[in-house]
Structure formats: C-alpha cells, structure tokens
Amino acid sequence: MIRTVIDGVSIHYDDQGPSDGIPVVLVHGHPFDHTLWAPQVTALTAAGYRVVTPDLRGYGSSEVVPGTSLLSDFADDIAGLLDTIGLESVVIGGVSMGGQITMEFQRTRPERVRGLVLSDTSPVAETDEGKAVRGAMADRLLAEGMGPYADEVIGRMIAPYNVTALPDVAAHVLAMMRATAPEGAAAALRGRAERPDYRDTLAGTSVPVLILVGADDDYTPVSDAQAMHRLIPSADLVVIEQAGHLPGAEQPAAFNDALLTFLDTRVARQDR
C-alpha cells in the first residue's frame, strides 16, 4: 500500500491499473478495509480501468482517529487523496457506509464526479432511534472490542447461507471486522449517526449512476435500492442474487459483470 498524509491524518491506499485508464475510486464500508474490493480491482484493472482503494481513517492500515468521524471527514480525505495523486474527476462508488460517503462526495464536490456506484446503501438521514442505537454500539465496541460484534453480525453482513457456502468469504469478512480498531469504528458510528439526508442530492444527480443490491440484504433491502432508483429513474438498478449486504464479495462475478457493463456503456461512452 501507499501512504500519504491528508490534513494531518495518515491514509493508506492502493492505486492500480493503467495510469491513463478511467479512474474508479471504491470506498469500503464499516467495519472493513480496502481488501473488500479485491475481486473488483482484479476485474477492473484487467479491463483497463485505474482503481484507487483507500483504507478510510480508522480502518485497515490508516490512522485511527478517535472521537467522531463525520461522513464529510471521510469525503474530505478522499478529495485530498485525489489531489495528491493528481485526479481531478473520478467514478466513485461505495458499499453501505461507503455508499453514504460516496453520496456525501457527490453532494459537496459534484464537479469531481464522473459516475456513481451505490451498493447496498441508503440516502435517508438517521432517525433519533437509529442515533441512539449507533451511540450505544460505539460504546459497546469500545468496551468489548470487535470480536463479539463480528461474530454477531457475520450472518447479516453476508447472507446466512453464504456463511457456510462461502467459507473463504466469511473468513475474510470476519478477519476485516476483527482487525478494525474499536476507536476508529466507534468514531465512524458516531459520525454516521449525524449524516444528512441525501435524497435531494441523488434526485439532482446528472452523472451516470449504478445501484446494486444483494437480493437478501437484511440491512438495506431491495426496497431501499428501488426507492433510490425512483429518485434517479435514469440509473441502472441491478439485484445480485444469492447475496446479502456485501454482494461484491459474495457474488463477485455477477457484481463485476454489472459494474463493467455500467462503466463500459454509461461512463466510457461519455469520454468518446
């Protein structure tokens, strides 16, 4: 990985593929790291795309910043990273919290966005009940560490049947969760609880958009993806069968096919 410092925070990232390829930034969710995107990096770079995958602050090899990490903090880090590596505009996508960071990036820097990829995420602001739940979870992670939480949610992060059917995927997801620093995860939970509503942002989006969702996602179900699609009728909506909240890991072939089709037909076409 490559290390840089953005506003005093050490951020690690990978930058792979041809330097002149259309740049795609993929943002992991909570509580994972950039290796979540390994199947997508392989497929996209083979197809000639340049792929940047950061570890968000508090996750992976990046610096742990305790307290509260707002979605705007993560988006600022990504903008600073793009400045560092000389990328003015990119296709940006993310899963779950990474999708919300993607929407925040679109809200604050639409001129830097060539396309959006939103996987298993929601644009709706947190409810008061949800804020309380995230605050309690942040306190729990600090008190207990990540292990009990990881064991508890593995059957929601990926579809329950994939925990046994895809043991290597389950092991990777568990390893990422267990390796996350509780202070970083707690900071992100507190910040995510304060997120704004992104529905107006999506409704005003003019760039190509791809919405993906696992057919059996328990956190952000297909109905959430369909609601986003109604906000952006021109968006492509793809439901990935036999997958839960992390379809890019659970069913990478189907996910990559949808992603490459979108990039080749909706994004690359703009550049011709």
C-alpha positions in Angstrom: 0.0 0.0 0.0 0.9 3.6 -0.4 0.9 6.1 2.5 0.1 9.8 2.3 -0.9 12.3 4.9 -4.2 14.2 4.4 -4.9 17.1 6.8 -2.6 15.5 9.4 -4.1 12.0 9.1 -2.1 9.1 7.7 -4.1 7.5 4.9 -3.1 4.2 3.2 -4.4 3.3 -0.3 -3.8 1.2 -3.4 -3.6 2.7 -6.9 -3.7 0.0 -9.5 -4.2 -0.3 -13.3 -3.0 1.8 -16.2 -2.4 5.4 -15.2 -4.4 6.7 -18.3 -7.4 4.5 -17.5 -10.7 5.9 -16.4 -10.2 6.3 -12.6 -12.6 4.5 -10.3 -12.5 5.1 -6.5 -14.1 2.3 -4.4 -14.9 3.1 -0.8 -15.3 0.2 1.7 -18.0 0.2 4.4 -17.9 -0.4 8.1 -16.0 -2.2 9.6 -13.9 -3.3 6.7 -10.9 -2.2 4.7 -9.7 -1.8 1.1 -9.3 -5.5 0.6 -13.0 -5.9 0.5 -12.7 -4.7 -3.2 -10.1 -7.2 -4.2 -12.3 -9.0 -6.8 -13.4 -5.7 -8.3 -9.8 -4.4 -8.5 -8.7 -7.5 -10.4 -11.6 -7.3 -12.9 -11.5 -3.6 -13.5 -7.7 -3.3 -13.9 -7.8 -6.2 -16.4 -10.3 -4.2 -18.4 -8.1 -1.1 -18.4 -9.6 0.9 -15.6 -7.4 2.6 -12.9 -8.7 1.7 -9.5 -8.0 3.6 -6.2 -9.0 1.8 -3.0 -8.3 3.7 0.2 -8.4 2.5 3.8 -10.7 5.0 5.5 -9.4 6.8 8.6 -9.8 4.5 11.5 -9.8 1.3 9.3 -7.2 -1.0 7.9 -3.7 0.5 7.8 -4.9 4.1 8.0 -4.5 6.2 11.1 -7.0 5.7 13.9 -8.7 9.0 14.8 -10.9 8.6 17.9 -13.9 10.8 18.8 -16.3 11.4 15.9 -15.6 10.9 12.2 -18.3 12.5 10.1 -19.0 11.4 6.6 -17.7 14.8 5.5 -14.4 13.9 7.1 -14.1 10.8 5.0 -15.1 12.6 1.9 -12.5 15.3 2.6 -9.9 12.6 3.0 -10.8 11.2 -0.4 -10.7 14.6 -2.0 -7.3 15.2 -0.5 -6.1 11.8 -1.8 -7.3 12.6 -5.3 -5.4 15.9 -5.1 -2.3 14.1 -4.0 -2.4 11.7 -6.9 -3.5 14.2 -9.5 -7.0 13.0 -10.3 -9.5 15.8 -11.0 -12.6 13.7 -11.5 -13.4 10.1 -10.9 -16.1 7.5 -10.9 -16.7 6.9 -7.2 -18.6 4.1 -5.6 -19.1 2.5 -2.2 -20.9 -0.1 -0.3 -23.1 0.6 2.8 -21.3 3.4 4.8 -19.0 3.7 1.7 -22.1 4.4 -0.4 -23.1 7.2 2.0 -19.6 8.6 1.8 -20.0 8.5 -2.0 -23.2 10.4 -1.7 -21.5 13.0 0.6 -18.7 13.4 -2.0 -21.4 13.9 -4.7 -23.2 16.5 -2.5 -20.1 18.5 -1.8 -18.0 18.0 -5.0 -20.3 17.2 -7.9 -17.8 18.7 -10.3 -15.3 15.9 -9.5 -17.8 13.0 -10.1 -18.0 11.2 -13.5 -20.3 8.5 -12.2 -21.7 7.0 -9.0 -21.8 3.4 -7.9 -24.1 2.8 -4.9 -24.1 -0.7 -3.4 -26.4 -1.8 -0.5 -26.8 1.7 1.0 -29.4 4.3 1.9 -29.6 8.0 1.4 -32.0 8.6 4.3 -30.8 10.6 7.3 -30.6 8.7 10.6 -33.6 8.6 12.9 -33.5 9.5 16.5 -33.8 5.8 17.4 -31.0 5.0 15.0 -28.8 7.6 16.5 -29.3 6.1 19.9 -28.5 2.6 18.6 -25.3 3.8 16.9 -24.2 5.6 20.0 -24.8 2.5 22.1 -22.9 0.3 19.6 -20.0 2.7 19.7 -19.8 2.4 23.5 -20.1 -1.3 23.2 -17.3 -1.7 20.7 -15.0 0.4 23.0 -15.9 -1.7 26.0 -15.9 -5.2 24.4 -13.7 -4.9 21.3 -14.7 -6.0 17.8 -14.8 -9.8 18.3 -18.2 -10.3 19.8 -19.8 -7.8 17.4 -18.1 -9.5 14.4 -19.4 -12.9 15.4 -22.9 -11.5 16.0 -23.3 -9.8 12.6 -21.5 -12.1 10.2 -24.8 -13.6 9.2 -26.1 -10.2 8.3 -23.0 -8.8 6.6 -23.2 -11.7 4.2 -26.3 -13.8 3.6 -26.6 -16.5 6.3 -26.4 -19.3 3.7 -23.1 -17.9 2.4 -21.5 -18.1 5.8 -21.3 -21.8 5.2 -21.4 -22.0 1.4 -18.6 -19.5 1.0 -16.2 -20.1 4.0 -13.3 -18.2 2.5 -15.5 -15.1 2.0 -16.9 -15.4 5.5 -13.4 -15.8 6.9 -12.2 -12.7 5.1 -15.2 -10.6 6.3 -14.7 -11.8 9.8 -11.0 -11.0 9.7 -11.6 -7.5 8.5 -14.1 -6.8 11.2 -12.0 -8.3 14.0 -8.9 -6.4 12.9 -10.6 -3.0 12.9 -9.7 -0.7 15.7 -12.6 -0.2 18.1 -11.8 3.5 18.4 -12.0 4.0 14.6 -15.2 2.0 14.3 -16.8 3.9 17.2 -15.8 7.3 15.7 -17.4 6.3 12.4 -20.6 5.1 14.1 -21.0 8.4 15.9 -20.3 10.4 12.7 -22.6 8.3 10.6 -25.4 8.9 13.1 -25.2 12.6 12.2 -25.4 12.2 8.4 -27.6 14.5 6.4 -30.4 13.3 4.0 -29.0 12.6 0.6 -32.3 12.2 -1.4 -32.2 15.7 -2.8 -28.6 15.1 -3.8 -29.5 11.9 -5.7 -32.6 13.5 -7.3 -30.4 16.3 -8.7 -27.6 14.0 -10.0 -26.9 14.2 -13.7 -24.0 11.8 -14.0 -24.5 8.1 -14.7 -25.5 6.1 -11.6 -25.4 2.3 -10.9 -27.4 1.0 -8.0 -26.6 -2.6 -6.8 -28.1 -4.6 -4.0 -27.9 -8.1 -2.7 -31.3 -9.9 -3.1 -31.1 -11.0 0.5 -29.6 -7.9 2.1 -31.1 -7.6 5.6 -29.6 -4.2 6.4 -30.6 -2.3 3.2 -33.1 -4.4 1.4 -34.0 -4.4 -2.3 -36.9 -2.0 -1.4 -34.3 0.6 -0.3 -32.5 0.3 -3.7 -35.8 0.6 -5.5 -36.6 3.8 -3.6 -33.2 5.2 -4.7 -33.9 4.2 -8.2 -37.2 6.1 -8.2 -35.2 9.2 -7.2 -32.9 8.6 -10.3 -35.0 7.0 -13.0 -32.1 7.1 -15.4 -29.9 5.0 -13.0 -29.2 1.3 -13.7 -30.5 -1.0 -10.9 -29.1 -4.5 -10.6 -30.2 -7.0 -8.0 -27.5 -9.6 -7.2 -29.0 -13.0 -6.5 -27.6 -15.2 -3.8 -26.1 -12.3 -1.9 -26.6 -10.3 1.2 -25.1 -6.9 2.3 -21.8 -7.5 0.5 -22.6 -8.7 -3.0 -19.2 -7.7 -4.4 -17.6 -10.2 -2.1 -20.4 -12.9 -2.1 -21.1 -12.9 -5.9 -18.1 -11.1 -7.5 -18.7 -12.5 -11.0 -22.3 -11.1 -11.2 -21.3 -7.9 -9.4 -18.3 -7.3 -11.7 -20.3 -8.0 -14.8 -22.8 -5.3 -13.8 -20.1 -2.9 -12.8 -18.1 -3.4 -16.0 -21.2 -3.1 -18.2 -22.1 0.2 -16.5 -18.6 1.6 -16.9 -18.2 0.4 -20.5 -21.6 1.6 -21.7 -22.6 4.5 -19.4 -19.3 6.1 -18.3 -16.7 5.3 -21.0 -19.2 6.4 -23.7 -19.2 9.9 -22.2 -15.5 10.1 -22.9 -15.6 9.2 -26.6 
